[in-house]
Amino acid sequence: MIELKTAGEVDAIAAAGAVVARVLGALRAHARPGMQVRELDDVAAGLIADAGATPTFLDYHPRFAPAPYPAVICASVNDAVVHGIPGPQVLADGDLVSIDLAVHLDGWCADSAISFVVGPAGPADLALIEATEKALHAGIAAAGPGRRLGDVGHAIETVGRGAGYGMLADHGGHGVGRSMHEMPHVPNEGRPGHGLRLRPGTVLALEPMLLAGGGDDYRHDPDGWTLRTADGSRAAHVEHTIAVTEDGPRILTAL
């Protein structure tokens, strides 16, 4: 069942999205060589509390996971694609970091992710991040009223595959609102003109995950959460929560 949100409910999700955007921006500015990744989690926890919001990932326990998620953010470094647990790893110049964050505010959830390089960035990493961001915005542009989910996935894959990158198998975006994961699943690939018709009030999290090596396969870390590229290549992940409106897509996790 897909719950269409009212204009007021979309505004409430946007309020949560503003918190997410501010925290992610602060983490990007705070990240530096020599710091432990878990320091970013501590910064995020304080900022979320100051905003009167609650971290959605903390203690989240889906069926696939061996234990509840133990942190506020997901911080995935270099060959880690998604769901990386922030720990004692020390960041170094040139590390590619993807940070994913969701919060609840007044009963509504918003979810977003960014990728960036700590210190000097190599051209290959910059190209990977740029393509991932372009894929995201192509998907957003395709999410107009009356369009279909297949149009969104096709727009994302056209950019990602066209640039020669792999796309994380078995993963994509999702509906979001009262809960972090709602219907529908939003594949990062699709056939134009096929799939669910998008109606005003549909709220989705779109999240392309591109793999530099060109393959789609991944492996699990022993922690049961972190997904890494099977070939050891680097990955980037970006995400926005958006609403389909009569006037077109509205990004709810941007300042």
C-alpha positions in Angstrom: 0.0 0.0 0.0 1.4 3.4 -1.1 0.4 6.3 1.1 0.0 9.5 -0.7 1.0 12.5 1.4 -0.9 15.7 1.7 0.8 19.1 1.0 1.2 19.6 4.8 2.7 16.2 5.3 5.2 16.8 2.5 6.1 20.1 4.3 6.7 18.1 7.5 9.0 15.7 5.7 10.8 18.7 4.2 11.4 20.0 7.8 13.0 16.7 8.7 14.9 16.9 5.4 16.3 20.3 6.3 17.8 18.7 9.5 19.4 16.0 7.4 20.8 18.4 4.9 22.3 20.6 7.7 23.9 17.7 9.4 25.4 16.2 6.2 26.8 19.6 5.3 28.4 19.9 8.7 29.9 16.4 8.5 31.4 17.1 5.1 33.0 20.3 6.5 34.2 18.4 9.7 35.8 15.4 8.0 39.6 15.6 7.8 42.6 13.4 7.5 43.7 11.9 10.8 40.3 11.7 12.5 38.5 8.5 13.3 35.3 7.9 11.4 33.3 7.4 14.6 34.0 11.1 15.5 31.7 12.0 12.6 29.0 9.9 14.2 29.4 11.8 17.5 29.1 15.1 15.7 25.9 14.0 13.9 24.3 12.7 17.2 24.8 16.1 18.8 23.5 18.1 15.9 20.4 15.9 15.5 19.6 16.2 19.2 20.1 20.0 19.0 17.5 20.1 16.2 15.0 18.2 18.3 15.1 15.2 15.9 15.9 11.5 16.5 18.3 9.4 14.5 16.4 6.8 12.4 19.3 4.4 11.8 20.2 3.9 15.5 18.9 0.5 16.7 17.2 -0.2 13.3 17.0 -4.0 12.9 15.8 -5.4 9.6 15.5 -9.1 9.1 18.7 -9.4 7.1 20.9 -7.9 9.9 22.4 -10.0 12.7 22.1 -7.2 15.2 20.5 -3.7 15.4 22.4 -1.0 13.7 24.8 0.6 16.3 25.3 4.1 15.0 23.6 7.3 13.9 25.1 7.6 10.4 26.3 5.1 7.8 29.8 6.0 6.9 31.2 4.0 4.0 34.9 4.5 3.0 36.6 3.7 -0.4 35.4 0.2 -1.5 32.5 0.2 1.1 29.4 1.1 -0.9 26.7 1.4 1.8 25.8 0.6 5.4 29.4 1.1 6.7 29.5 1.3 10.5 31.5 4.3 11.8 34.3 3.0 13.9 38.0 3.6 14.7 39.2 3.7 11.1 41.4 6.8 10.6 40.6 8.9 7.5 43.5 9.6 5.2 44.1 12.1 2.4 42.2 10.9 -0.7 39.7 8.7 1.1 36.3 8.6 -0.6 33.6 8.8 2.0 29.9 8.2 1.6 27.6 9.3 4.5 24.0 8.3 4.7 21.6 9.7 7.3 17.9 9.6 8.1 16.1 11.4 10.9 12.6 11.5 12.3 11.1 14.9 13.2 7.6 15.2 14.6 6.8 11.7 13.3 8.1 12.2 9.8 11.3 10.8 8.2 13.7 12.1 5.6 16.7 10.2 4.2 19.7 11.5 2.2 23.3 10.7 1.4 26.4 12.4 0.1 29.8 11.3 -1.2 33.0 13.4 -1.0 36.8 13.0 -0.9 38.8 13.9 2.3 41.8 16.1 1.4 43.1 16.2 -2.2 40.9 14.3 -4.6 42.0 12.3 -7.6 40.3 12.7 -11.0 38.9 9.2 -11.0 37.1 9.8 -7.7 35.8 13.1 -8.8 34.4 11.6 -12.0 32.7 8.8 -10.0 31.0 11.2 -7.6 30.0 13.6 -10.4 28.4 10.7 -12.3 26.6 9.5 -9.2 25.2 13.0 -8.6 24.2 13.3 -12.3 22.4 10.0 -12.1 20.5 11.1 -9.0 19.4 14.3 -10.6 18.4 12.6 -13.8 16.2 10.3 -11.7 14.7 13.2 -9.9 13.9 15.0 -13.2 12.1 11.9 -14.4 9.9 11.8 -11.3 7.1 14.0 -12.6 3.4 13.4 -12.1 2.1 10.8 -14.5 5.5 9.4 -15.2 6.4 5.8 -14.1 8.9 4.2 -11.8 10.5 2.6 -14.9 11.2 6.1 -16.2 13.1 7.0 -13.0 15.2 3.8 -13.0 16.0 4.2 -16.7 17.1 7.8 -16.2 19.5 6.7 -13.4 20.9 3.7 -15.2 21.4 5.7 -18.5 23.8 8.0 -16.7 25.5 5.4 -14.6 25.9 2.7 -17.2 26.7 5.3 -19.8 29.7 6.4 -17.8 31.0 2.8 -17.6 30.2 2.2 -13.9 28.6 -0.7 -12.1 25.4 -0.4 -10.1 25.1 -2.1 -6.8 23.0 -5.3 -7.4 19.8 -5.9 -5.5 19.6 -2.4 -4.0 17.8 0.8 -4.8 15.6 3.5 -3.4 12.3 3.3 -1.5 9.2 5.1 -0.4 9.6 7.2 2.8 7.3 9.1 5.1 6.1 7.9 8.5 8.7 5.2 8.3 12.1 5.1 6.6 11.3 2.3 4.3 7.8 2.3 2.8 6.5 1.0 -0.5 7.4 1.2 -3.3 10.9 -0.2 -3.9 12.6 2.2 -6.4 15.0 0.3 -8.7 18.0 2.1 -10.1 17.3 0.5 -13.5 14.0 0.3 -15.4 12.1 0.3 -18.7 10.6 3.6 -19.8 6.8 3.7 -19.5 6.6 0.7 -17.2 6.0 0.3 -13.5 4.0 2.3 -10.9 2.5 5.5 -12.2 3.7 8.4 -10.1 0.9 10.5 -8.5 1.2 13.8 -6.6 1.8 13.0 -2.9 4.2 10.2 -3.7 7.4 10.6 -1.6 10.5 8.6 -2.6 14.1 8.3 -1.6 16.2 8.0 -4.8 19.7 6.7 -4.2 22.1 5.6 -7.0 25.1 3.6 -5.9 27.9 3.5 -8.6 30.9 1.2 -8.6 34.1 2.3 -10.2 35.1 -1.2 -11.4 32.1 -1.6 -13.7 30.7 -4.7 -12.0 27.6 -4.9 -9.8 28.6 -7.6 -7.3 29.3 -7.0 -3.6 30.4 -8.8 -0.5 29.4 -8.5 3.2 31.8 -7.6 5.9 31.7 -9.8 9.0 29.7 -7.1 10.8 26.7 -8.1 8.7 26.0 -4.6 7.6 28.8 -3.1 5.5 28.6 -3.9 1.7 31.9 -3.7 -0.3 32.5 -3.9 -4.0 33.5 -7.5 -4.9 36.5 -6.3 -7.0 37.8 -3.8 -4.4 37.1 -0.8 -6.5 35.7 2.4 -5.0 32.1 3.4 -4.9 29.9 6.5 -4.5 26.4 6.8 -3.1 24.1 9.9 -3.1 20.5 10.2 -2.2 17.6 12.7 -1.9 14.1 12.4 -0.5 11.7 13.9 -3.1 8.0 14.4 -3.4 6.0 14.2 -6.6 3.9 17.3 -6.9 1.5 18.7 -9.5 4.3 21.1 -10.5 7.0 18.4 -10.8 9.5 16.8 -8.4 10.4 18.6 -5.2 13.6 17.8 -3.3 12.9 17.6 0.4 16.5 17.1 1.7 18.2 20.2 0.3 18.6 23.5 2.0 
